[in-house]
Amino acid sequence: MVINKSIIIAGCLLVMGKVVASPDIQHWQTKNGADVYFVASNDIPMVDVRIVFDAGSARDAEMGKGLSGTAVMTNGLLSEGAAGDDAQVLAEKFEAVGASFGNGSLKDMAWLSVRSLRNDRYLQPALINLKNILTLPEFSKASFSRELERLKIAVKAGKQSPSTIGALRFYAELYGDHPYALPSEGTEESLKKLKLEHLKDFYKKYYVAKNAVISIVGQLTKEEAEKIASDLVADLPSGQQAKKLPAVKALTESKTIHIDFPSRQSSVLMGQVGLARGDADYYALYLGNHAFGGSGFGSRLMQKVREERGLVYSVYSYFSPMHAQGPFMIGLKTRNDQLDEAMDIVHTELDKYITHGPELDELNDSLKNITGGFPLRIDSNKKIVEYLSLIGFYDLPLDYLDTFVDSVNLQDKKKVDDALQRRIHPDKMLTVIVGAKSK
């Protein structure tokens, strides 16, 4: 009797997936419309709170033409002064109770977070400080000038980084007139136009309850979590949820851009429009890409380009799902004199992979790697609270974590091959190269 090893492996992984204990997620809304996601965790006496707003740099375009950088500046200024306290005092108040505060902004979202010991002696002061930053920011002229200058320096420094130059051009070319094309930190031109009033208007429009997702993980009862969520956003207006982003236009042909830069190495980004969150092909493409370029030294790209030919230190590929379709990207760095050879191999392997798909052993190795490593993704409160934010922000099902391993295990070679052939088009790739052009 012939035994199909791939079936045995898949079966074992399916059983393994059912053993993984995922957190019990509870969901409700505050009176003024904020979505709340909560997981009770009694493992350690800690509480993690994360508040996410649909207020990333994709919303900059809605504030007026040429105002990129608004979202990043607005989020950055929140903790620069609030409720009569300057940035130093706010930081000292968190430090005094052993709490850690964080904030940031990406293309889709902006967030604030705090991590504190569960004891009310420490937790309550940390939550009050967080609430003040969220609901009583001062947006002082001095803070604005200081943050604006910092951002100008960062943008100027980015012009000396091949990786930054390549990424900015890649997004600009791939997304065209879509909001994702705008650089999150702005440009030298946009930062000259940016005024304090733009930040205040952005805050009033997007930092509202109906545009917020609150995630809480920790040693709390549901009633305690409800009170925390309600208190944090009680003073925010209900407002409105940000409108849906426009659809992304796919590339119709290949395009290569070589930006001359005085460096010994060339930085390369190659890709096309990929996936939006919740896409039906997500699991098949996630598994397929893992074997191709998403698993480090175990990936085909790493084996072919680095291990067999020594042309790069690293080469990778990934999907970056967002509200609208995020990119599928392949990246590498190589010596200028090896660029053509490295790119030929990448193109050859991509063509071969899309045409024939992964080998069975590649697929099974990826299955084992993904499903075996899944418990590590949810092994801390910090990781769980970030997943809750992801689930709430992108409106994913509450059982997303429960079903993740099973959803991956349901994929097979036929499904992966089909998804790759429908969604990845080697003849319609954007390639951006930053490095010294050949003489």
Stockholm file with secondary structure:
# STOCKHOLM 1.0

chainA/1-439         MVINKSIIIAGCLLVMGKVVASPDIQHWQTKNGADVYFVASNDIPMVDVRIVFDAGSARDAEMGKGLSGTAVMTNGLLSEGAAGDDAQVLAEKFEAVGASFGNGSLKDMAWLSVRSLRNDRYLQPALINLKNILTLPEFSKASFSRELERLKIAVKAGKQSPSTIGALRFYAELYGDHPYALPSEGTEESLKKLKLEHLKDFYKKYYVAKNAVISIVGQLTKEEAEKIASDLVADLPSGQQAKKLPAVKALTESKTIHIDFPSRQSSVLMGQVGLARGDADYYALYLGNHAFGGSGFGSRLMQKVREERGLVYSVYSYFSPMHAQGPFMIGLKTRNDQLDEAMDIVHTELDKYITHGPELDELNDSLKNITGGFPLRIDSNKKIVEYLSLIGFYDLPLDYLDTFVDSVNLQDKKKVDDALQRRIHPDKMLTVIVGAKSK
#=GR chainA/1-439 SS CCCCHHHHHHHHHHHHHHHSCCCCCEEEECTTSCEEEEEECCSSSEEEEEEEESCSGGGGGGGCTTCTTHHHHHHHHHTTEETTEEHHHHHHHHHHTTCEEEEEECSSCEEEEEEEESSHHHHHHHHHHHHHHHHCBCCCHHHHHHHHHHHHHHHHHHTTCHHHHHHHHHHHHHHTTSGGGSCTTCCHHHHHHCCHHHHHHHHHHHSSGGGEEEEEEESCCHHHHHHHHHHHHTTSCCCCCCCCCCCCCCCSSCEEEEECCSCSEEEEEEEEECCBTTCTTHHHHHHHHIIIIISGGGSHHIIIIIITTCCEEEEEEEECCBSSCCEEEEEEEEEGGGHHHHHHHHHHHHHHHHHHCCCHHHHHHHHHHHHHHHHHHTSSHHHHHHHHHHHHHTTCCTTHHHHHHHHHHTCCHHHHHHHHHHHCCTTSCEEEEESCCCC
#=GC SS_cons         CCCCHHHHHHHHHHHHHHHSCCCCCEEEECTTSCEEEEEECCSSSEEEEEEEESCSGGGGGGGCTTCTTHHHHHHHHHTTEETTEEHHHHHHHHHHTTCEEEEEECSSCEEEEEEEESSHHHHHHHHHHHHHHHHCBCCCHHHHHHHHHHHHHHHHHHTTCHHHHHHHHHHHHHHTTSGGGSCTTCCHHHHHHCCHHHHHHHHHHHSSGGGEEEEEEESCCHHHHHHHHHHHHTTSCCCCCCCCCCCCCCCSSCEEEEECCSCSEEEEEEEEECCBTTCTTHHHHHHHHIIIIISGGGSHHIIIIIITTCCEEEEEEEECCBSSCCEEEEEEEEEGGGHHHHHHHHHHHHHHHHHHCCCHHHHHHHHHHHHHHHHHHTSSHHHHHHHHHHHHHTTCCTTHHHHHHHHHHTCCHHHHHHHHHHHCCTTSCEEEEESCCCC
//
